[in-house]
């Protein structure tokens, strides 16, 4: 058994028990303490697995057509294949085929760890068909802070600058 699996089998039952116990607490402070335990447990799992907390990449904007995939299994934006050096090792750009036109005022996003991302591809039945309204975008990620060995600035995607703007 690995250290990670031992950690899981020790902490996971405690986190589940704390989650269930929150439902039966009479005082809010007791629920808050249990919630803090659950959050700390999740943080320990992330640290042990050296997992990134968030990795979302904007692929297309209003007016763009985003397609998976070309003959080399690359995502295309407006007919131009893009390189994605930030993809999680071993992940393909997408296992799911799609062809979407993004309406004005929206963006299409995909996770950097495509095999573990519930990104725009997986929400075609949602109110916005998986697109994110620009009104919900609050900023751009500029740093990687976890795991500590990966601390760095996140450069802006240079490859998407090569994509031709679609004529309206």
C-alpha positions, 0 to 999 in steps of 0.5 A: 500500500502506498502512502497516498492510499493509506492517507486516503483510507485514514482521512476519507472516512473521517471527512465523510463522517464529519460531512454527515455529522454537520447535518445533525449539529444543533449549533452553527459553530459546531457545523463550521468546525466540521466543515473546516475539518472537511476542507483541511482534509481536502487540502491534505489530499491535494498536497499529497497528490500534488494536484493543481487546484484550478486550470481552465483555458479560454479557447474561443470567444464570441464569433469563433468556431471551435472544433475537435479535432484535426487529423493530428488530434488538435483543437481548431479555432476558426480552422486553425489548429492550436498547440496546447503545451499546458495540457496535463501529461498524457491527456489528449486535447479532447476525447469528445468530438465537437463543433461549436459556434460561440455567440457574442458575449460568451467564451468557450473554456476547457480544462488543462487536465482534459481527462478530469475536467467538466468544462464547456464540452460537458455542458451542452444541455445547460442554459448557455450550452457550456459557454461562459458569459463574459459577465461571469468572468472576473479575471485572468489567472496569472500565477501557479502557486501549487504544488510549491515546486511549480510556482511560476507566472502563467504566460498569455497563450501565444498560439491563439494570437495566430488564429484568424478573427472570423469575419462578421 
